[in-house]
Amino acid sequence: MSQFAINLLFVGSSFALYIGIAIWARAGSTKDFYVAGGGVHPITNGMATAADWMSAASFISMAGLLASGGYANSTFLMGWTGGYVILAMLLAPYLRKFGKFTVPDFIGDRFYSNTARLVAIVCLIVASVTYVIGQMTGAGVAFSRFLEVSNTWGIWLAALIVFLYAVFGGMKGITYTQVAQYIVLIIAYTIPAVFIAFQLTGNPIPMFGMFSTHTESGVPLLEKLDDVVSALGFRDYTADVDNKLNMVLFTLSLMVGTAGLPHVIIRFFTVPKVADARWSAGWALVFIALLYLTAPAVGSMARLNLMTTVYPEMAGQTENYEEAAQNPILYEERPDWFRTWEETGLINFTDANDDGRIQFYNDATDYADRGWEGNELTVNNDILVLANPEIANLPGWVIGLIAAGGIAAALSTAAGLLLAISSAISHDLIKTMINPKISEKGEMLAARISMGGAILLATYLGLNPPGFAAQTVALAFGIAGASLFPALMMGIFSKRMNNSGAIAGMLTGLICTLLYIFTYLGWFFIPGTNTLANTPDNWILGISPLSFGAVGAMINFAVAFGVSRVTAAPPQEIQDLVESVRYPKGAGMAIDH
């Protein structure tokens, strides 16, 4: 059986499963559509939350970023993990106790203002649409390679599949589909990692293999990787970063963004009671850890495999790496996986010095003495996890499995984001603000139409993304962290925070962050419209657009507190509501002391 047929079998079977589940769990009411009926088991919800959380950025891009940047890109891992802990500990149980369907619902009622609700809707849509661009980008990468179609057709195919199971199934269909998607993606991620770790180090546990000895050279794997990349002008894989401020702010931006992302928050409204929200948050962390503990090993091993594919003599070296670098692989002798990824346009080779060999190095370093006239190979970060099994010559079924996993990761998060957008429009905007008398059938129709429109918008933007998957996702986290997270935190923990402060804070945080991002990445992400080049020299105080969300959140907090202090306190019933959300019944005596 050909590799294409194997890929088609795995991917097609997974699609049939997802659509079958959606038909079985078709939403029959708005409660089914928004919160899956409110009766999901904590373990089931934990698994669905993990799938919702582990997007194309986690499955496809994160290990690719670690592979290309090493320790410097560990911020993605630290920020996303830390942010989920904040969400699980400080937000999820309290929001579940409040008992509303959506984030704008909470903000609108807590801040007793439809204006606050409208601002929250705008913030939610901007963050979610930006996030879903990254999912469509990642899905396009996976589809284009494994189904042998163009990247454009890959994105349209992803949109069609999401439409089929998300529009009709709503949260009920998405929940059980995401359980299946989690199982597919975690198996797809860990099995190749086990194979590759055993192949390179003799240790089948990837996270331990990363700190083991490289079998072929007898050198510790990370030391081996440092030697290989430094011989080609790249910074050491384990090297520290120079701009600590940017690293800290980027990590914080991902953390507060994680805690403010609406598509994860709404998952905690699907369980029967507050205790279940806590348990499902804990289970989700366990399920997420299975992938996140494996990702650094996958990244380091992918980088070493890639470099030793281009420079085969480096694999067994323990010294004289400079000499081994003189003899890169002939382009005509490139492996089959290289050829197939070239067809997607995600690997590009240009023979700058016409010697028929592939020079892959950091061309900021002058290697003219080697006869090199510039780096000749460009490799998209998003392909490394998907290409890893092929680079390591693993069996065809493993490649088919990771194809299904990569697509599952992108589709699961895309569905959750689209549901968040849909519920914000149909429930928070139309039902609550525009037409309170709309029938349940009419609200369901509005929800499905708005989700269909969101899919079309996300697909269009996915065809012209502002960066690769994880970069685009990082922007979404910054936007959510700068706008929604402070309002949620202050709404739960500050009885004095009023509607004027919350509205001013959200608007200021959102506008400041968007202006900073658009300045460097193009206005509304339209290519070529950026005011300044996106380079460290142009960044204010060295703060990257990807890191500005943390600054936007600080501005949001400061403005909100300042405005609330010079305006009237919230009504007493709102202050009582905040206290009832924060404390369990029967705690009055303890609170008084």
Residue pairs with C-beta under 8 A, 6 or more apart in sequence:
1 9
1 396
3 396
3 399
3 400
4 147
4 148
6 396
6 397
6 399
6 400
7 146
7 147
7 399
7 400
7 403
8 147
9 400
10 397
10 400
10 401
10 403
10 404
11 146
11 147
11 400
11 403
11 404
11 407
13 404
14 180
14 181
14 184
14 404
14 407
14 408
15 161
17 180
18 161
18 165
18 177
18 180
18 181
18 411
19 161
19 164
19 165
21 165
21 169
21 173
21 176
21 177
21 180
22 164
22 165
22 166
22 168
22 169
22 173
22 177
23 168
23 169
24 176
25 36
25 169
25 172
25 173
25 175
25 176
25 177
26 168
26 169
26 172
26 173
27 33
27 168
27 169
27 170
27 171
27 172
27 173
27 444
29 37
29 440
29 444
30 427
30 440
30 443
30 444
30 447
31 37
31 38
32 170
32 171
32 172
33 170
33 171
33 172
33 423
33 444
33 447
34 101
34 102
34 170
34 171
34 266
34 269
34 419
34 423
34 427
34 447
35 101
35 171
35 266
35 269
35 270
36 170
36 171
36 172
36 174
36 175
36 270
37 172
37 270
38 269
38 270
38 271
38 272
39 270
39 271
39 272
40 48
40 175
40 270
40 271
40 280
41 271
41 276
42 271
42 276
42 277
42 279
42 280
42 283
43 279
43 280
43 283
44 175
44 176
44 179
45 175
45 267
45 268
45 270
45 271
45 276
45 280
45 283
45 284
46 279
46 280
46 281
46 282
46 283
46 284
46 286
46 287
47 178
47 179
47 182
47 183
47 283
47 284
47 287
48 174
48 175
48 176
48 178
48 179
48 182
48 267
49 264
49 267
49 268
49 280
49 281
49 283
49 284
49 287
50 182
50 284
50 287
50 288
51 178
51 179
51 181
51 182
51 185
51 408
51 409
51 412
51 413
52 178
52 263
52 264
52 267
52 412
52 413
52 416
53 84
53 264
53 284
53 288
53 413
54 182
54 185
54 288
54 291
54 409
54 412
54 413
55 131
55 134
55 135
55 138
55 409
55 410
55 412
55 413
55 414
55 469
55 473
56 134
56 135
56 137
56 138
56 139
56 141
56 142
56 406
56 409
56 410
56 413
56 469
56 473
57 76
57 134
57 138
57 469
57 470
57 472
57 473
57 474
58 80
58 291
58 292
58 295
58 409
59 138
59 185
59 189
59 291
59 385
59 405
59 406
59 409
59 410
60 138
60 141
60 142
60 382
60 385
60 386
60 406
60 409
60 410
60 469
61 134
61 138
61 381
61 382
61 468
61 469
61 470
61 471
61 473
62 76
62 77
62 80
62 295
62 299
62 470
63 295
63 296
63 298
63 299
63 302
63 384
63 385
64 299
64 302
64 381
64 382
64 383
64 384
64 385
64 468
64 470
65 73
65 76
65 299
65 381
65 470
66 73
66 74
66 76
66 77
66 295
66 296
66 298
66 299
66 300
67 298
67 299
67 300
67 302
67 303
67 306
67 381
67 384
68 303
68 381
68 384
70 235
70 236
70 237
70 238
70 239
70 300
70 303
71 237
71 238
71 239
71 240
71 241
72 235
72 239
72 241
72 247
74 296
75 247
75 250
75 251
75 254
76 254
76 470
76 474
77 292
77 295
77 296
78 251
78 254
79 250
79 251
79 252
79 253
79 254
79 255
79 257
79 258
79 477
80 254
80 255
80 258
80 292
81 288
81 292
82 251
82 254
82 255
82 258
83 254
83 255
83 256
83 257
83 258
83 259
83 477
84 258
84 259
84 264
84 284
84 285
84 288
85 285
86 255
86 256
86 258
86 259
87 258
87 259
87 264
87 265
87 281
88 278
88 281
88 282
88 284
88 285
89 281
90 259
90 489
90 492
91 259
91 265
91 488
91 489
91 492
92 265
92 268
92 277
92 278
92 281
93 268
93 274
93 277
93 278
93 281
94 492
94 581
94 582
95 103
95 106
95 265
95 268
95 269
95 488
95 492
96 268
96 269
96 271
96 273
96 274
96 276
96 277
97 274
97 277
97 581
98 106
98 109
98 110
98 581
99 269
100 106
100 109
100 269
101 266
101 269
101 423
101 427
102 262
102 266
102 269
102 420
102 423
102 424
102 427
102 428
103 120
103 124
103 262
103 265
103 266
103 420
103 424
103 484
103 488
104 117
104 120
104 121
104 124
104 424
104 428
105 117
105 427
105 428
105 432
106 488
106 491
107 116
107 117
107 119
107 120
107 484
107 487
107 488
107 491
107 502
108 114
108 116
108 117
108 120
108 428
108 432
110 491
110 574
110 577
110 578
111 487
111 491
111 497
111 498
111 499
111 502
111 503
111 570
112 499
112 570
112 571
112 574
113 499
113 502
113 503
114 432
114 433
115 499
115 503
116 487
116 499
116 502
116 503
116 506
117 428
117 432
117 433
118 429
118 433
119 503
119 506
119 507
119 510
120 428
120 484
120 487
120 506
121 424
121 425
121 428
121 429
122 510
123 479
123 480
123 483
123 484
123 506
123 510
124 262
124 420
124 421
124 424
124 484
125 421
125 424
125 425
126 479
126 483
126 510
126 514
127 257
127 260
127 261
127 262
127 476
127 479
127 480
127 483
127 484
128 261
128 262
128 263
128 417
128 418
128 420
128 421
128 476
129 421
129 454
129 457
129 458
129 461
130 472
130 475
130 476
130 479
130 525
131 261
131 263
131 413
131 417
131 472
131 473
131 476
131 477
131 480
132 413
132 414
132 417
132 418
132 421
132 454
132 458
132 462
133 458
133 461
133 462
133 465
133 466
133 472
133 476
133 525
134 465
134 469
134 470
134 471
134 472
134 473
134 476
135 158
135 410
135 411
135 413
135 414
135 417
135 458
135 462
135 469
136 155
136 158
136 159
136 410
136 414
136 458
136 459
136 461
136 462
136 463
136 465
137 155
137 382
137 462
137 465
137 468
137 469
137 472
138 382
138 406
138 409
138 410
138 469
139 154
139 155
139 157
139 158
139 407
139 410
139 411
139 414
139 462
140 151
140 152
140 154
140 155
140 158
140 462
140 463
141 151
141 154
141 344
141 346
141 380
141 382
141 383
141 386
141 406
141 469
142 154
142 386
142 403
142 406
142 407
142 410
143 149
143 151
143 153
143 154
143 155
143 157
143 158
143 407
144 150
144 151
144 153
144 154
144 344
144 345
144 346
145 340
145 341
145 344
145 346
145 383
145 386
145 387
145 403
146 386
146 399
146 400
146 403
146 406
146 407
147 154
147 157
148 343
149 157
150 344
151 344
151 345
151 346
152 463
155 459
155 462
155 463
156 459
158 407
158 410
158 411
158 414
158 459
159 455
159 456
159 458
159 459
161 411
162 411
162 414
162 415
162 418
162 455
163 452
163 455
165 173
165 174
165 177
165 415
166 173
166 174
166 414
166 415
166 418
166 419
166 451
166 455
167 448
167 451
167 452
167 455
168 448
169 177
170 419
170 447
171 266
171 270
171 419
174 415
174 416
174 419
175 270
177 412
177 415
178 412
178 415
178 416
181 408
181 409
181 411
181 412
182 287
182 412
184 404
184 405
184 408
185 291
185 405
185 406
185 408
185 409
185 412
186 287
186 290
186 291
186 405
187 401
187 405
188 401
188 402
188 403
188 404
188 405
188 406
188 408
189 291
189 294
189 298
189 385
189 402
189 405
190 206
190 290
190 291
190 294
191 398
191 401
192 298
192 388
192 389
192 392
192 394
192 398
192 401
192 402
193 206
193 294
193 297
193 298
193 301
194 204
194 205
194 206
195 389
195 392
195 394
195 398
196 206
196 298
196 301
196 305
196 388
196 389
196 392
196 394
197 203
197 204
197 205
197 206
197 208
197 209
197 210
197 297
197 301
198 204
198 209
199 215
199 392
200 209
200 214
200 215
200 216
200 221
200 301
200 304
200 305
201 209
201 210
201 212
201 213
201 214
201 215
201 221
202 209
202 212
202 213
202 215
203 209
203 212
206 294
206 297
206 298
206 301
207 293
207 294
207 296
207 297
209 221
209 297
209 301
210 221
210 222
210 296
210 297
210 300
210 301
211 220
211 221
211 222
212 220
212 221
213 219
213 220
213 221
214 220
214 221
214 224
214 304
216 315
216 316
217 224
217 315
217 316
217 317
217 318
218 318
219 227
219 318
221 300
221 301
221 304
222 237
222 238
222 300
224 304
225 237
225 300
225 303
225 304
225 307
226 236
226 237
226 238
226 239
227 317
227 321
228 304
228 307
228 308
228 311
228 314
228 321
229 235
229 236
229 237
229 303
229 307
230 236
230 321
231 314
231 321
231 322
231 324
231 325
232 307
232 311
232 325
232 360
232 361
232 362
233 361
233 362
233 363
233 364
233 365
233 367
234 361
234 362
237 300
237 303
241 247
243 536
243 542
245 541
245 542
245 543
246 539
246 542
246 543
246 544
246 547
249 543
249 547
249 548
249 550
249 551
250 474
250 544
250 546
250 547
250 550
252 481
252 549
252 550
252 553
253 474
253 477
253 478
253 481
253 546
253 547
253 548
253 549
253 550
253 553
254 474
254 477
254 481
254 549
255 481
256 477
256 480
256 481
256 482
256 485
256 486
256 549
256 550
256 553
257 474
257 476
257 477
257 478
257 479
257 480
257 481
257 485
257 549
258 264
258 477
258 481
259 481
259 485
259 488
259 489
260 480
260 481
260 483
260 484
260 485
260 488
261 476
261 477
261 480
261 484
262 420
262 424
262 480
262 484
263 413
263 416
263 417
263 419
263 420
264 416
265 488
266 416
266 419
266 420
266 423
267 280
267 416
268 277
268 280
268 281
271 277
271 280
298 385
298 388
299 384
301 388
302 384
302 385
302 387
302 388
302 391
303 384
305 388
305 391
305 392
306 379
306 384
306 391
307 314
307 360
308 314
308 315
309 329
309 335
309 338
309 391
310 328
310 329
310 358
310 360
310 377
311 324
311 325
311 327
311 328
311 329
311 360
312 329
313 324
313 327
314 321
314 324
314 325
317 324
325 361
325 370
326 370
327 357
328 357
328 358
328 359
328 360
329 357
329 358
330 356
330 357
330 358
331 349
331 351
331 356
331 357
331 358
332 356
334 358
335 390
335 391
336 390
337 387
337 390
337 391
338 347
340 390
341 347
341 383
341 387
342 348
342 349
344 383
346 379
346 380
346 382
346 383
347 377
347 378
347 379
347 380
347 383
348 377
348 378
349 358
349 376
349 377
349 378
350 376
351 376
352 359
352 372
352 373
352 374
352 376
353 359
353 371
353 372
353 373
353 376
355 371
358 376
358 377
359 367
359 372
359 374
359 375
359 376
359 377
360 375
360 376
360 377
360 379
361 367
361 372
361 375
362 375
363 372
363 374
363 375
380 468
381 468
381 470
382 468
382 469
382 470
385 402
385 406
386 402
386 403
386 406
388 402
389 398
389 399
389 402
390 399
414 458
417 458
418 451
418 454
418 455
418 458
419 451
421 450
421 451
421 454
422 447
422 448
422 450
422 451
422 454
423 447
425 446
425 447
425 450
426 443
426 444
426 446
426 447
426 450
427 443
427 447
430 438
430 443
430 446
431 438
431 443
431 446
438 446
461 525
464 525
464 526
464 527
465 472
465 525
466 472
466 475
466 521
466 522
466 525
467 475
467 521
471 546
474 546
475 517
475 521
475 545
475 546
477 549
478 513
478 517
478 545
478 546
478 547
478 548
478 549
478 550
478 552
479 510
479 513
479 514
479 517
479 549
479 552
480 549
481 549
481 550
481 552
481 553
482 509
482 510
482 512
482 513
482 548
482 549
482 550
482 551
482 552
482 553
482 555
482 556
483 506
483 509
483 510
483 513
483 552
483 556
484 506
485 553
486 505
486 506
486 509
486 553
486 556
486 557
486 560
487 502
487 505
487 506
487 556
487 560
490 497
490 501
490 502
490 505
490 557
490 560
490 561
491 497
491 502
491 578
492 578
492 581
492 582
493 582
494 564
494 578
495 570
495 574
495 575
495 578
495 579
496 564
496 565
496 569
496 570
497 560
497 561
497 564
497 570
498 564
498 567
498 568
498 569
498 570
499 570
500 563
500 564
500 567
501 559
501 560
501 561
501 562
501 563
501 564
501 565
501 567
502 560
502 564
504 559
504 560
504 563
505 556
505 557
505 559
505 560
505 561
505 563
506 556
506 560
508 555
508 556
508 559
509 552
509 553
509 555
509 556
509 559
510 552
512 548
512 551
512 552
512 555
513 548
513 549
513 551
513 552
516 540
516 545
516 548
516 551
516 552
517 545
517 548
518 524
518 525
518 529
518 530
518 531
519 530
519 531
519 532
519 545
520 530
520 531
520 532
520 533
520 534
520 538
520 539
520 545
521 530
521 534
521 545
522 528
522 529
522 530
523 529
523 530
532 538
534 545
536 542
536 544
539 545
543 551
569 575
579 591
583 591
